[in-house]
Amino acid sequence: MSKEQETYKFAEPIKGYPELRWRGKRPFTGTPYYPAQLKETYGEPDEDGWMNKLYWGDNLQVMSHLLKEYRGQVNLIYIDPPFDSKADYKKTIALRGKKAESDSSNFEEKQYGDIWTNDEYLQFMYERLILCRELLSDTGSIYLHCDWHRSHVLRNILEEIFGANNFRNEIIWENQGAWVNSDSWFPRRHNSLLFFSKSPNYKFNVLNDDDISGGVNYNRWYDYVVNNRIYADNAPYHDSRFTTYVNQFEKNNGRKPKGKDIIVDFKGSVLGSVWYIKVVDPKSPENVSYPTQKPEALLERIIKASSNPGDIVFDCFMGSGTTQAVAMKLGRKFLGADINLGAIQTTTKRLVNRVKECAKAGMTDEKNQLPCYTGFEVYNVNDYDFFRNELEAKRLIIEALGMQALPENNLWDAELDGRMVAILGINRIATAAEFSKIVNNIDIADWTRRQAETPNKPIEQITFVCMGHDPNLKALFLEEMQKLGFKVDLEIVDILRDKKDLTFKRDSDAYIKLTKGKLTVKEFYPMNLLQKLSIECQDVEDWRELVDSIMIDWNYDGTTFSPAITDVPAKNEMVKGEYEIPQGAGSIHVKITDLLSESWEGTFEV
């Protein structure tokens, strides 16, 4: 059977159980197989052949791909999906080498939007949670991170998919961050973690609070405590309460305690369902400046509680890569996915640095001396490259889809079967920002007149063509049209699914010089970033101010990028820009990633 024909079937919902209804709810009882292409490799497989994996793409397609190998194999899933917060989330971009207190060298770049229609959001989450269930092992668990916007309906969906009897906890994370005061309600200062297991037979490790200072015995015998323990050679034998512990030791060991025998090992109280953990401090080394980044301390509790060393941990709304970074530190294997290229680049850079930390610790975690699974691969769910010559890209797309070009039209790029076509996101995932040109160029008077003539019908049939898109793109555009008083018929064509034979190239450029056993980056021109800096009236003195990382593969095989050099500077530092070429180097592939997480790549022969 060919890959295009492969499908995976799911069990129907159990009849007789309550379920949440919404307009247009569609059964999700199967999914086709989606191919993925290996693009980058970092490090080597573990002794058992394991390589961690990151995927760039729609997580519905990514999870459909993963079913072939990992169905029923994932031990823990943590997801931090869209909250339907009706907000846009932006990342602050700062030139490298500039002083942190200088705002003049900063600007904001939107990472993703979180605006949905009710029904679209529920269907989006419903389908992805079904796939999560299929990937989980019978002893696995899922933690869904949410807040007051949608926690009530998300729990209903989880109960429908996993069963109400498999609900374990609603954990309250009191994040101790800033909140908005209101005279209409109590300030909202917590998130919820909905914890479900796949079956009654699930993994769970009891955790204790790190703070033991509040214990009565601890304070009573404080002068005898060393490293949270009381040893036999320095114990309060005069205290009658302590006699109970001495008797227990003798019963368990058949002798009296002596020397460095541990009589009391203090532990904090068992963790409850309300967690007090601070948000990521902007000045902390942990901060990677990604919007809605979650603290590692939060993921440490989840991963320690519901998985064991060597287990597979999965996060399909990866964001800044906190789940993957913590999993690596704690000796777990991991899988990750995100539709945002910035998330893939941020996580890759973060993991490269985490690998270096593990190497300093002897490739083991900090406390338990467990092996760290440090090798990882980066995949695309569809095989395509990019370029920034939008005129050429649009010409190819118009030809490939058989459309009629409209070169003189300032609103539409083409027409196809009576539908007006706008080509969005040539070099990126299409977001709401892409259709601002359409909204700004609408002839309001003409559209208002046409809508009045046919008040109950769409005044325009519109097709958006894109190379991947935010799942809420359609809802956002229809919402914008509704605000203006217009009804339209919108469809979205994603050429990543429909036209995989188009080739795209970047128009960023770099000047690389190979001489006297050295590779030197002389200049780098990330055109999109430079355009944004021009709009912000910012000057660039050194090309390295624009670069987030440089990675070099000295023997590129033409397919998979396996960098031996990973120049990822610390905050406010810059890349080196000059590198020694090792003996035996052949086909050299260089990848330069700018501050917008967009990359230029080039190959050179020694």
C-alpha positions in Angstrom: 0.0 0.0 0.0 1.4 3.4 -0.9 1.9 6.1 1.7 -0.8 8.3 0.0 -3.3 5.5 0.6 -2.4 4.8 4.2 -5.0 5.8 6.7 -5.5 5.3 10.5 -8.9 4.6 12.0 -10.0 5.6 15.5 -12.7 4.2 17.8 -16.1 5.9 17.8 -17.1 7.8 20.9 -18.8 5.6 23.5 -22.5 5.8 23.2 -24.5 6.9 26.2 -21.8 9.2 27.6 -22.4 13.0 27.7 -20.6 15.0 25.0 -20.2 18.6 24.1 -22.1 19.8 21.0 -21.2 22.7 18.8 -22.4 23.9 15.4 -20.7 22.0 12.7 -19.2 19.3 14.9 -17.7 16.7 12.7 -16.7 13.1 13.7 -13.0 12.5 13.5 -12.7 8.8 13.0 -9.5 8.6 10.9 -6.7 10.4 9.3 -4.3 9.9 6.3 -0.6 9.4 6.6 1.5 12.5 6.0 5.2 12.2 5.0 7.9 14.0 6.7 11.4 14.9 5.4 14.5 14.9 7.6 16.2 18.3 7.2 18.7 18.7 10.1 20.6 16.4 12.5 22.3 17.4 15.8 24.4 14.9 17.6 24.4 11.1 17.4 21.8 8.4 18.3 21.8 7.0 21.8 23.2 3.4 22.4 19.7 2.0 21.7 19.5 4.0 18.4 17.1 6.7 19.7 17.0 10.2 18.3 14.7 12.9 19.6 12.6 14.6 16.9 11.2 18.1 16.2 8.7 18.7 13.5 7.8 21.9 11.7 4.2 21.8 10.5 0.5 21.6 11.4 0.4 19.3 14.4 -2.6 17.5 13.0 -0.4 16.4 10.1 2.6 15.8 12.4 0.6 13.5 14.7 -0.9 11.7 11.7 2.7 11.1 10.6 3.7 9.9 14.1 1.0 7.3 14.3 2.9 5.0 12.0 5.7 4.5 14.5 4.5 5.9 17.8 0.9 4.9 18.1 0.4 3.7 21.7 4.1 4.5 22.5 4.1 8.0 24.0 4.2 8.0 27.8 3.4 11.6 28.6 1.9 14.5 26.6 1.9 18.1 27.8 0.3 20.7 25.6 0.0 24.4 26.0 -2.5 25.1 23.1 -4.2 28.4 22.1 -6.3 29.8 25.0 -8.7 31.7 22.6 -7.5 34.8 24.5 -8.5 37.2 21.7 -4.9 38.5 21.6 -1.9 38.6 19.4 1.4 37.5 20.9 4.6 39.3 20.0 8.3 38.7 20.5 10.7 41.5 21.2 13.5 41.6 18.7 16.7 43.2 19.9 19.9 43.7 17.9 22.8 41.7 19.3 25.6 43.6 21.0 23.3 46.5 22.0 22.8 47.5 25.7 19.8 45.8 27.1 18.4 49.1 28.6 18.3 50.8 25.2 14.8 50.5 23.7 15.9 52.1 20.5 17.4 48.8 19.3 14.3 46.8 20.0 11.1 46.2 18.0 8.2 43.7 18.2 7.5 40.9 15.8 4.2 39.0 15.9 4.7 35.3 16.5 1.1 34.1 16.4 -2.5 35.1 16.9 -5.1 33.6 19.3 -8.4 34.8 17.9 -11.0 32.1 17.0 -14.7 31.6 16.4 -16.2 29.3 19.0 -17.0 26.4 16.8 -13.7 26.4 14.9 -11.7 26.4 18.1 -13.7 23.5 19.6 -13.3 21.4 16.4 -9.6 22.3 16.2 -9.0 21.0 19.8 -11.3 18.0 19.4 -9.4 16.5 16.5 -6.0 17.1 18.0 -6.9 15.6 21.4 -8.2 12.5 19.6 -4.8 12.1 18.0 -3.1 12.6 21.4 -5.2 9.8 22.8 -4.1 7.5 19.9 -0.4 8.3 20.5 -0.5 7.7 24.3 0.4 4.3 25.8 -2.1 2.6 28.0 -0.2 3.8 31.0 0.2 7.3 29.6 -1.2 10.6 30.7 -1.9 14.0 29.2 -1.7 17.5 30.8 -3.6 20.2 29.0 -2.6 23.8 30.0 -5.4 26.3 29.7 -7.0 29.3 31.5 -10.4 30.7 32.3 -11.3 31.4 28.7 -11.9 27.8 27.7 -11.1 25.5 30.6 -14.8 24.6 31.1 -15.3 23.3 27.5 -11.9 21.7 27.2 -12.6 19.5 30.2 -15.8 18.4 28.6 -14.0 17.5 25.4 -11.3 15.6 27.3 -14.0 13.7 29.3 -15.6 12.7 26.0 -12.3 11.5 24.5 -10.6 10.0 27.5 -13.6 9.2 29.7 -14.7 11.1 32.8 -13.4 8.2 35.0 -9.9 8.9 33.7 -9.9 12.5 35.0 -7.2 12.8 37.7 -6.7 16.4 38.7 -7.3 20.0 37.8 -4.0 21.5 38.9 -4.0 25.3 39.7 -0.8 27.1 38.8 -0.7 30.3 40.8 1.9 31.9 38.6 2.8 34.8 40.8 3.1 37.1 37.8 1.6 40.4 37.0 -2.2 40.6 36.8 -4.8 43.2 35.8 -6.8 44.6 38.6 -10.6 45.0 38.1 -13.5 46.5 40.0 -15.8 43.9 38.3 -14.1 40.6 39.2 -11.3 39.1 41.3 -7.9 39.4 39.5 -7.2 36.4 37.3 -3.8 35.2 38.4 -3.8 31.4 37.7 -3.8 28.9 34.9 -5.3 25.4 35.0 -3.7 22.0 34.1 -6.2 19.4 33.2 -4.7 16.0 34.0 -6.2 12.9 32.4 -4.8 9.3 32.0 -5.6 7.0 29.1 -6.6 4.2 31.5 -7.0 3.5 35.2 -3.5 1.8 35.1 -1.3 4.9 34.7 2.2 6.0 35.8 2.3 8.4 38.7 5.2 9.3 41.0 4.3 11.1 44.3 6.2 14.4 44.6 7.2 16.3 47.7 7.5 20.0 48.2 11.1 21.2 48.2 10.4 23.3 51.2 10.9 21.3 54.4 11.4 24.2 56.8 7.8 24.3 58.0 7.9 20.8 59.5 7.5 20.5 63.2 10.3 17.9 63.7 12.6 19.7 61.3 12.4 22.9 63.4 12.5 20.9 66.7 15.8 19.1 65.7 17.2 21.9 63.4 20.6 21.9 65.1 21.1 18.2 64.2 20.1 18.4 60.6 22.8 18.0 57.9 21.7 18.0 54.2 18.1 17.5 55.3 19.0 14.4 57.3 19.8 13.3 60.8 22.7 10.9 61.1 23.4 8.5 64.0 26.6 10.2 65.0 24.9 13.5 65.7 21.3 12.8 66.9 18.9 14.1 69.6 18.8 10.9 71.5 17.6 12.8 74.6 14.3 13.7 72.9 11.6 11.1 73.6 9.9 11.9 70.2 13.2 10.9 68.4 13.1 7.5 70.1 10.3 6.5 67.7 12.6 6.9 64.7 15.5 5.1 66.4 13.2 2.1 67.2 12.0 2.1 63.6 15.6 2.0 62.3 16.4 -0.9 64.6 13.3 -2.8 63.5 14.2 -2.3 59.8 17.9 -3.1 60.1 18.1 -5.5 63.0 20.8 -3.4 64.8 21.3 -0.1 66.5 22.2 2.9 64.3 25.8 4.1 64.2 28.2 6.4 62.4 26.6 7.8 59.2 23.5 5.7 59.3 20.5 7.9 58.4 17.8 7.9 61.1 15.6 10.6 59.7 15.4 11.8 56.1 13.3 14.9 55.9 11.0 15.5 53.0 8.6 18.3 52.2 4.9 17.7 52.3 3.3 15.8 49.5 2.5 18.2 46.6 -1.1 19.1 46.3 -3.1 20.4 43.3 -2.2 24.1 43.9 1.3 25.0 42.7 3.1 28.2 43.4 5.7 28.7 40.7 6.9 32.0 39.4 6.7 32.9 35.8 10.0 33.2 33.8 12.0 36.2 35.0 12.9 38.4 32.0 16.5 38.6 33.4 16.8 34.8 33.9 19.2 32.8 31.7 16.2 30.5 31.2 14.3 33.3 29.3 14.4 32.9 25.5 12.1 35.9 24.8 9.4 33.8 23.4 5.8 34.9 24.2 3.9 32.8 26.7 7.1 30.8 27.6 6.5 28.5 30.6 9.0 28.0 33.4 11.1 24.9 33.5 10.1 24.3 37.2 6.5 23.8 36.0 7.4 21.1 33.4 9.9 19.5 35.8 7.0 18.7 38.2 4.8 17.3 35.4 7.5 15.2 33.8 8.8 13.8 37.1 5.2 13.0 38.3 4.0 11.2 35.2 7.0 9.6 33.5 10.1 7.7 34.3 13.7 8.0 32.8 13.8 6.7 29.3 10.1 7.4 28.7 8.9 9.4 25.6 7.5 12.9 26.3 5.5 14.7 23.5 4.5 18.4 23.1 2.7 19.3 19.9 2.4 23.0 20.7 6.1 23.3 21.4 6.6 27.1 21.4 9.9 27.9 23.1 10.8 24.2 23.7 10.5 24.2 27.5 9.1 20.6 27.5 11.9 19.3 25.3 14.7 21.1 27.2 13.4 19.7 30.6 12.9 16.3 29.1 16.5 16.2 28.0 17.7 17.3 31.4 15.7 14.7 33.2 16.8 11.7 31.0 13.6 11.4 29.0 13.2 11.0 25.3 11.1 13.6 23.5 9.1 14.5 20.4 8.0 18.0 19.6 6.0 20.0 16.9 5.0 23.5 16.1 3.6 25.3 13.1 5.6 28.4 13.8 9.1 28.4 12.2 10.3 30.8 15.0 9.4 28.1 17.5 11.5 25.5 15.7 14.5 27.8 15.5 14.1 28.9 19.1 13.8 25.3 20.3 16.7 24.1 18.2 19.0 26.8 19.6 17.8 26.1 23.1 18.5 22.4 22.8 22.0 23.0 21.3 22.8 24.9 24.5 21.2 22.3 26.7 23.4 19.6 25.0 26.4 21.6 26.0 25.1 21.8 29.6 24.6 18.0 29.6 28.1 17.5 28.3 29.5 19.5 31.2 27.6 17.3 33.5 29.0 14.2 31.9 25.9 13.6 29.7 23.8 12.9 32.7 21.1 14.8 34.6 22.1 17.0 37.5 20.8 15.1 40.5 20.1 11.5 39.5 23.0 10.7 37.2 20.6 9.6 34.4 21.7 9.5 30.8 20.6 12.5 28.8 19.2 11.8 25.3 20.9 14.6 23.5 20.8 13.7 19.8 17.9 15.2 17.9 16.6 15.7 14.4 14.5 18.3 12.7 11.8 17.4 10.1 9.3 19.2 7.8 6.0 17.5 7.3 6.2 18.6 3.6 9.2 19.0 1.4 9.5 22.6 0.2 12.0 25.5 0.3 11.4 29.2 0.3 12.3 32.3 -1.6 11.5 36.0 -1.2 11.0 37.1 -4.8 7.3 37.5 -4.3 6.6 38.5 -7.9 8.3 35.4 -9.3 6.6 33.2 -6.6 3.2 34.6 -7.4 3.7 34.0 -11.1 4.6 30.4 -10.5 1.7 29.8 -8.2 -0.8 31.5 -10.7 0.5 29.3 -13.5 0.5 26.1 -11.4 -3.1 26.6 -10.3 -4.4 27.7 -13.7 -5.5 31.2 -12.5 -5.9 34.4 -14.5 -3.4 37.0 -13.3 -4.7 40.5 -12.4 -1.5 42.6 -12.5 -3.4 45.9 -12.5 -5.6 45.1 -9.5 -4.5 46.5 -6.2 -6.8 44.2 -4.2 -6.5 40.7 -5.8 -3.7 38.8 -7.4 -5.8 36.6 -9.7 -9.2 35.2 -10.6 -10.2 31.6 -10.7 -13.7 30.3 -11.7 -15.3 33.5 -10.6 -13.4 33.7 -7.2 -11.1 36.5 -6.4 -7.7 35.2 -5.3 -5.2 36.7 -2.9 -1.8 35.0 -2.5 -0.6 35.2 1.1 2.5 34.2 3.0 5.0 33.4 0.2 7.8 32.9 2.6 6.0 32.1 5.8 3.0 30.7 7.5 0.1 33.0 6.6 -1.4 34.9 9.6 -4.0 37.7 10.0 -1.3 40.3 9.3 -1.2 39.0 5.7 -4.7 40.2 4.8 -4.3 43.7 6.1 -3.6 44.9 2.5 -7.0 43.6 1.4 -8.9 45.2 4.3 -7.1 48.5 3.8 -7.8 48.6 0.0 -11.4 47.7 0.0 -13.7 50.3 -1.7 -16.0 50.6 1.3 -18.6 52.7 -0.5 -18.8 50.2 -3.4 -18.9 47.2 -1.1 -21.6 48.8 1.1 -23.7 49.5 -2.0 -23.4 45.9 -3.2 -24.2 44.4 0.2 -27.3 46.6 0.4 -28.5 45.2 -2.9 -28.1 41.6 -1.8 -28.1 41.7 2.0 -28.4 38.0 2.6 -25.8 36.9 0.1 -22.0 37.1 0.1 -20.8 40.1 -2.0 -17.5 38.4 -2.9 -16.2 34.9 -3.4 -12.6 34.9 -2.1 -9.8 32.4 -2.2 -6.7 32.7 -0.1 -3.6 30.8 -1.4 -0.9 30.2 1.1 2.1 28.1 2.1 0.7 26.9 5.4 -1.5 29.1 7.6 -2.6 29.7 11.2 -5.7 27.5 11.8 -7.7 30.6 12.9 -6.9 32.6 9.7 -10.4 32.1 8.2 -12.1 33.1 11.4 -10.1 36.2 11.8 -10.8 37.4 8.2 -14.6 36.7 8.5 -14.6 38.5 11.8 -12.9 41.5 10.2 -15.4 41.5 7.4 -18.3 41.3 9.8 -17.0 44.3 11.7 -17.2 46.2 8.4 -20.7 44.9 7.7 -19.9 42.6 4.8 -20.7 38.9 4.1 -18.1 37.0 2.0 -17.5 33.4 1.0 -13.9 32.5 1.8 -11.9 29.3 1.0 -8.3 28.6 1.7 -6.0 26.7 -0.6 -2.7 25.4 1.0 -0.2 24.7 -1.8 1.9 22.6 0.7 -0.8 20.0 0.4 -2.0 20.6 -3.2 1.1 21.7 -5.1 4.3 20.2 -3.8 6.3 20.6 -7.0 6.8 24.3 -6.7 10.4 25.3 -5.8 11.1 28.4 -3.7 14.3 30.2 -3.0 15.3 32.9 -0.5 16.5 36.3 -1.6 18.5 36.9 1.6 22.2 36.8 0.7 25.6 36.3 2.3 29.2 36.8 1.3 31.3 33.8 2.4 35.1 33.6 1.9 37.1 30.4 2.1 40.9 31.0 2.4 43.9 29.7 4.2 42.0 27.0 6.0 39.4 29.4 7.3 35.7 30.1 6.5 34.8 33.7 7.0 31.4 35.3 6.8 32.2 38.7 5.4 28.6 40.1 5.0 25.0 38.9 5.6 21.9 40.5 4.2 18.6 39.3 5.7 16.3 41.3 3.5 13.1 41.0 5.5 14.8 41.9 8.7 16.6 44.8 7.1 13.4 46.1 5.7 11.8 46.0 9.2 14.8 47.8 10.7 14.5 50.5 7.9 10.9 51.0 8.9 12.0 51.4 12.5 14.8 53.8 11.5 17.5 51.6 13.1 21.1 51.6 11.9 23.2 48.4 11.8 27.0 48.8 12.3 27.9 45.1 12.1 26.1 42.3 10.2 26.6 40.1 13.3 24.1 42.3 15.2 21.5 40.7 12.9 22.4 37.0 13.5 21.0 34.6 16.0 23.2 31.7 15.1 25.6 30.2 12.5 25.8 26.5 12.0 28.2 24.7 9.7 28.3 21.1 8.3 31.8 20.4 7.0 30.6 17.3 4.9 27.1 18.0 3.7 25.5 15.1 1.9 23.1 17.3 0.0 20.1 16.1 1.9 20.5 16.2 5.7 22.2 19.1 7.5 24.4 17.8 10.3 26.3 20.8 11.8 29.6 20.3 13.5 29.8 24.0 14.3 26.9 25.5 16.3 27.8 29.1 17.0 24.9 30.1 19.3 26.1 33.2 21.3 24.8 34.2 24.7 22.5 37.2 25.1 24.1 40.5 24.0 27.0 38.6 22.4 27.6 38.1 18.7 28.6 35.1 16.5 32.3 34.7 15.8 31.9 34.9 12.0 35.3 33.1 11.3 35.9 29.4 11.7 38.8 26.9 11.1 38.1 24.5 8.3 39.0 21.0 9.6 41.1 18.4 7.7 38.9 16.2 5.5 36.2 18.9 4.9 34.4 18.4 1.7 31.1 20.0 0.7 30.5 22.7 3.3 27.0 23.8 4.1 26.4 27.0 6.1 23.2 28.1 7.8 22.8 31.6 9.1 19.7 32.4 11.1 18.7 36.0 11.7 16.8 37.5 14.6 13.4 36.8 12.9 14.3 33.0 12.9 14.6 33.1 9.1 17.6 31.4 7.6 20.0 31.7 4.7 21.8 28.6 3.6 24.6 28.0 1.1 26.9 25.2 0.0 30.6 25.5 -0.9 33.3 23.1 -2.1 36.8 23.3 -0.5 
